[in-house]
């Protein structure tokens, strides 16, 4: 899994500092070098169409790194693995 999260970090995409909710749209706007308002309006228009726009936003939120580089899914999986002890031994 470390390679997966490293690949995501190396993409250069970060959740934006000008965030309203999760910062995903602000991060996409920064990467595309466009005004965040255009990206937000585009996303709202996509939400009006039948399709998984909200699910895609949620997936991006847990996978795209924050400005400091931490990834929500990676943090969640790390916390789960800490709570587990060593497996059964035979």
Secondary structure, 3 states (H helix, E strand, C coil): CHHHHHHHHHCCCECCCCCCCCCHHHHHHHHHCCCHHHHHHHHHHHHHCCCCHHHHHHHHHHHCECCCCCCHHHHHHHHHHHHCCCCCCC
